[in-house]
Each structure stands twice: as structure tokens, then as C-alpha cells.
Amino acid sequence: MIDSIKTGIKKGIETTWMLGKIIIPVYIFITFLKHTPVLDWISNVFKPLMGVFHLPGEAAIVLVLGNALNIYAALGAIKAISLTPMQITTIGIMLSFSHSLFVETAVVKKLDANIGKVIALRVGLAVIVGIMVGQVGALLC
């Protein structure tokens, strides 16, 4: 029993360290961007596209990080910008379909599946569901 507890604590610390190495730097970077004109510029450029999902322009950063890196990078960015619970839900559902595209595309390639179709399906589902959830969120809020 003591060995199980020790193993659990060790694994918990290792996992926390691994996630912290991703989330904390992203959080610091996005927080830094908030104090420069860069985040406002990104927000204005992506505002029309993100509006389709009823998200602010800054949400584009979260989606890019989640799709290009992983969900944990997206979490760091979510924490650094101000989003409503509904907006976080929309992003979370979208990323559940299309997270970590580079890594998972490599896995799909090893399975000899059609990479183009898999990416189109994952991103397409993320967009369709994002629009639907965003619409519902707009009605509820």
C-alpha cells in the first residue's frame, strides 16, 4: 500500500512537471503579448473569422496552439486571455475534434489512412460543431 502511494505521488509530480513545462511558458508568452500591440493586431485580424463561432479574435491564438501543439498549450492561452465560460466551452469542443494535428497526422500516416481526408474530417467537424455551439451559446447568453 505504501509503495502504491509513493508511486502515485511520484507519477503525479512527474505529470504536473510535464504539463507545467507547456502551460506556464504559453501563459507567460500570451500575457506578455497582452501588453504589446501584437495581441490587439491579431484580435482585429481574426475577429471576423472568430465571429462565426461567436468568439473574440484572440481565440484564434488558442485554436492555433491547440491544433498545432496540443490541448495543454491551448489551456495556457485560455488562462491568459479573458473568455467567458461559453467561449471556453466552444473552443474546448472544437479542439476535441482537431487538437494536435501535426502529431496525430503522423500517426494516421503510419496507419496508411488518407491524411487529407482525415484532416478535412477533423477540421471540418471542429468548424461545424464550433458554429453550432457558438450559435447556441449566443442564444443562451
Disulfide bonds with the S-S distance in Angstrom:
none
